Amino acid sequence: MLTRTANGDSRLSFWLRVRQYAVPPSMIETATARRCAGDWAGACAAAGFDVDLNLRSLARTHGRELATRLRADLRRLAPDLLRWHMPRIAPDGLLRPGVTITLARYAAPGRTGEHPVHLVARTAPAWADAGQRISLAVWDGSHPEAGACRHPHPRPNRRFRLDLHRHLWDARRTDELRIRSGAERPPVDGSPVVDPDALEMVPRGRRCAVDRWAAEAGILLHAEDRSTRAVGVRLGGRHRLVLNLVPHREGVGPPALRIATATTESGASALPVLPDAATWVLPDLELLRTGAIEIDQLHPLVASALVPDRVPTAPSSTPDRAGPPHLVECRGAQHRIGLVDGVLAALDHDPAEIRREELLAALSGTPLPCLRAIDEAHRRPDCLPGIRERLNHGDTAGALAVVEDLLGPNAVLRNGALRDELETAARRRITYGLFRAGLAGTGRVRSSPPRRRDRRSHPRNATLS
C-alpha cells in the first residue's frame, strides 16, 4: 500500500512539474492569438515548432487535392496543445527524444497500399534536444528522407500516433477529449466492457484506462481495416497484452465490444498496437481528480473540454517574480537590496561605503552581508531550480525574464551556477543548430556537459511510472 502511494505521489508530482514548466502560458497566449488570426506558421513558431514541409512542393508531388487537405489540417492545428500532449520521459519530463508521431494520414491519388502520406511531428534525438523543439514534416515511406536534417527514426511510431486522437491537437475537435479520456462515462447497455480475467493481467498500481480499451480498440481496428479482432497493448518495457475482442454476447443492436481474454503472447508485435494515448489515463484528469491542480492551471482548450461549464480565464504570462526588495540582516539592522538603474544594489549603504567594501572583498576580506547576498543572487539564487526547469523545457525567454527581474536587465553575471546554466543552455542550442543543418552527423556532438538522464538505452516513458 505504501509503495503504491509513493509511486502515485511520484507520478503526480512529475506531471505537476511538466504542467508548470513545459508549456508556459506566454507560449499558449501567443500561439493561440496567431492561430485565431489564421497564421498557422506563426502559431508554430510561437510554440517552438520547426516547419519542414513545403505545400507547393507537396502539391506538385502528390497533387493539389492532398495539399489542400493538409493545409486545412495545419490551420486547425493548435501547436501549443500538441506540445501539451506529446509523450514525455522521466525523470525531467522532457519530450520523448527521437520519435516520429503521425498526426494525420492521407491517401495520395494514384498510390494505394501500405504507404499513405503522413503529417508527422518529430522530436530531436537526445543529444540534440536543446530548446525542446518539435518539427512538422511529411512522410510517405516511398524513399529515404532527403534534406540536411536526417532524423534517426523517420518512420512513424505505431505506439505514439495521434491520427486516431485528433482531439489532442485539432482545435476544432477538443470537445471530444471529455468522452475519449473517460471524464464523462458513455452509457453502457448492460454487458460489462471489461472481462474480469483481463483485469487480472493489468499490473497493479498502473493508471490504465481499462474502461476505454474496448472502445479505443474498436476505433483502431476500424482505422486499420483489419480482419483480426485482436490488438496489442504495451504496458511496459517487458509487459505486453493481447486483447481479443468479441461482439456483444446478445447480438442485439449495434455491436458492442468487450475484452474477452488477455494474455502475454509473444506474437503481440504483429498485431495493431493500441496507441499510448488510449492506454493510459489522461494525466490532466488524474491531477484534477486528486486535487493536485486547479482547472485554470490547465491548457485552456483542455480545461474547456474537461469542464464545459467553466468560465474561461486568460492564462497569466508572468513568470516567477522576485517580489519587493529583499531584507538582509546587516550589522544588527534590516537592510534592503533591490534594483537601481537596472542592477541589483544595496539600498541602505552609500556608494563610497560600497566601493570600500568591494575593495576589501577583492583583497580577501569579508564583505558586508548585503554584498554577500547580492553576490549569492548572481551566483546561486534561490530561484535557480525554476530557471533550470525553464531552460530544460526550452523556455529561454521565461528563464531570462526571471533573471532580469531578480538581477536587473543591466546586470553582468558572475561566475557561478547561474552563469553555468545559461552558458550550457546556449551551447546546447548550438548543437541543435548543427543537427538541423546536417553538420553534426548521426552521433553525439559534445559541445556542452551532458545533462543527467536515464542511463538505459530506451528512456522510460513517464506515463508508465
TASUL-V455354 format. One record per pair of residues at least 12 apart in sequence whose ideal C-beta (glycine too) atoms are under 8 Angstrom apart, sorted by the first residue. I is the first residue (numbers start at 1). J is the second residue. If there is no record, write none. Layout:
BEGIN
I,J  I,J
END
This chain:
BEGIN
3,205  4,204  4,205  7,205  7,465  8,205  10,465  11,207  11,286  11,462  11,465  12,286  12,287  12,290  12,292  14,90  14,91  14,93  14,462  14,465  15,93  15,283  15,284  15,286  15,287  15,462  16,287  16,292  16,293  17,93  17,389  18,88  18,93  18,283  18,462  19,283  19,284  19,287  19,293  19,297  19,298  20,297  20,389  21,93  21,386  21,389  21,390  21,392  21,393  21,395  22,83  22,84  22,88  22,93  22,132  22,393  23,80  23,83  23,84  23,299  24,317  24,319  24,390  24,395  24,398  25,315  25,316  25,317  26,317  26,319  26,397  26,398  27,46  27,47  27,48  27,80  27,83  27,395  28,80  28,299  28,300  28,315  29,314  29,315  29,317  30,46  31,43  31,44  31,46  31,47  31,78  31,79  31,80  32,78  32,80  32,300  34,46  35,77  35,78  35,79  35,171  38,75  40,74  40,75  40,77  43,77  43,78  43,79  43,80  44,77  44,79  44,136  46,79  46,80  47,79  47,80  47,82  47,83  47,134  48,79  48,83  48,131  48,132  48,133  48,134  48,394  49,79  49,83  49,121  49,133  49,134  49,135  49,136  50,133  50,134  50,135  50,136  50,436  51,135  51,136  52,135  52,136  52,137  52,147  52,149  53,70  53,119  53,136  53,137  53,138  55,67  55,70  55,71  58,70  58,138  62,106  62,108  62,109  62,111  62,117  62,140  63,108  63,109  63,110  65,109  66,106  66,108  66,109  66,117  69,106  70,104  70,106  70,119  70,138  73,103  73,104  73,119  73,170  74,119  74,136  76,170  76,171  76,172  76,173  77,103  77,169  77,170  77,171  78,169  78,170  78,171  78,174  78,301  79,134  79,169  80,299  81,168  81,169  81,171  81,174  81,299  81,301  81,302  82,103  82,121  82,134  82,162  82,168  82,169  83,134  84,299  84,302  85,162  85,168  85,169  85,277  86,101  86,121  86,123  86,134  87,99  87,101  87,160  87,276  87,461  87,462  87,463  88,461  88,462  88,463  89,454  89,459  89,460  89,461  89,462  90,454  90,459  90,460  90,461  90,462  90,465  91,452  91,454  92,392  92,451  92,452  92,453  93,393  93,462  94,129  94,132  94,392  94,393  95,123  95,129  95,132  95,134  96,123  96,160  96,459  96,461  97,123  97,124  97,125  97,126  97,129  97,459  98,123  98,124  98,125  98,126  98,151  98,152  98,153  99,122  99,123  99,153  99,157  99,160  100,120  100,121  100,122  100,139  100,151  100,153  100,154  100,155  100,156  100,157  101,120  101,121  101,122  101,156  101,157  101,160  101,161  101,162  102,118  102,119  102,120  102,156  102,161  102,162  102,163  103,118  103,119  103,120  103,121  103,162  103,163  103,166  103,169  104,118  104,119  104,163  104,166  105,117  105,118  105,119  105,163  106,118  106,119  108,140  111,140  111,142  114,141  115,140  115,141  115,142  116,140  117,138  117,139  117,140  118,138  118,139  118,140  118,141  118,156  118,163  119,136  119,137  119,138  120,136  120,137  120,138  120,139  120,156  121,134  121,135  121,136  121,162  122,134  122,135  122,136  122,137  122,151  122,154  123,135  124,432  124,435  125,152  125,435  126,453  126,459  127,431  127,443  127,444  127,445  128,431  128,432  128,434  128,435  128,440  128,445  129,432  130,394  130,425  130,428  130,429  130,431  130,432  131,394  131,396  131,428  131,429  131,432  132,392  132,393  132,394  133,394  133,432  135,149  139,154  139,155  139,156  141,155  147,438  148,436  148,437  148,438  148,439  149,435  149,436  149,437  149,438  150,438  150,442  152,442  158,272  158,273  159,234  159,273  159,275  159,276  160,275  160,276  161,275  162,275  162,277  163,223  164,216  164,219  164,220  164,223  164,275  164,278  165,180  165,275  165,277  165,278  167,180  167,305  168,277  171,301  174,301  174,302  174,304  174,305  175,304  175,305  175,308  176,305  177,282  177,302  177,305  177,306  178,305  178,306  178,308  180,212  180,216  180,278  181,209  181,212  181,281  181,282  181,285  181,306  182,209  182,211  182,212  182,281  182,282  182,285  183,282  183,285  183,306  185,211  186,215  189,248  189,253  189,256  190,250  191,248  191,249  191,250  191,256  191,258  192,258  193,211  193,213  193,214  193,215  193,256  193,257  193,258  193,259  194,210  194,211  194,213  194,214  194,258  194,259  195,258  195,259  195,260  195,261  195,262  197,261  197,262  198,210  198,241  198,243  198,259  198,260  198,261  198,262  200,262  201,241  201,262  201,263  201,264  202,235  202,241  202,262  203,235  203,236  203,239  206,235  206,280  206,464  207,280  207,281  207,286  208,235  208,279  208,280  208,281  209,278  209,279  209,280  209,281  209,282  210,259  212,278  213,233  213,243  213,259  213,274  213,278  213,279  214,245  214,256  214,257  214,258  214,259  215,257  216,274  216,275  216,278  217,231  217,243  217,245  217,257  217,259  217,274  218,245  218,257  219,278  220,272  220,274  220,275  220,278  221,245  221,272  224,272  226,272  228,271  228,272  229,244  229,245  229,246  230,242  230,243  230,244  230,245  230,271  231,243  231,245  231,271  231,272  231,273  231,274  232,268  232,269  232,271  232,272  232,273  232,274  233,268  233,273  233,274  233,279  234,273  234,274  234,276  234,279  235,279  235,464  236,464  237,458  237,460  239,264  240,264  240,268  240,269  241,262  241,263  241,264  241,268  242,261  242,262  242,263  242,264  242,265  242,267  242,268  242,271  243,259  243,261  243,262  243,274  244,259  244,260  244,261  244,262  245,257  245,258  245,259  245,260  246,258  246,260  276,461  276,463  279,463  280,463  280,464  283,463  284,298  284,302  284,306  285,306  288,306  295,307  295,310  296,313  300,312  300,315  319,390  319,398  319,401  319,402  319,405  320,383  320,386  320,402  321,402  321,405  322,383  322,402  322,405  322,406  324,338  325,337  325,338  325,347  326,338  326,373  328,369  328,370  328,373  329,369  330,348  330,368  330,369  330,370  331,368  331,369  333,348  335,347  335,348  335,349  335,369  335,370  336,348  337,370  337,373  337,374  337,377  339,408  341,408  341,410  342,408  342,409  342,410  342,411  343,407  343,408  343,410  343,411  344,374  344,377  344,378  344,406  344,407  344,408  344,411  345,374  346,368  346,370  346,371  346,374  348,370  349,368  349,370  354,371  357,371  358,371  375,414  377,406  377,407  378,407  378,411  378,413  378,414  378,416  378,418  379,414  379,415  379,416  379,417  379,418  379,419  380,416  380,417  380,418  381,406  381,407  381,418  383,402  383,406  384,417  384,418  384,421  386,402  387,399  387,402  387,403  387,418  387,421  388,421  390,402  391,421  391,422  391,425  392,451  396,425  399,422  399,425  403,418  403,422  424,448  424,449  427,447  427,448  428,447  428,448  428,451  430,447  431,445  431,447  431,448  434,447
END
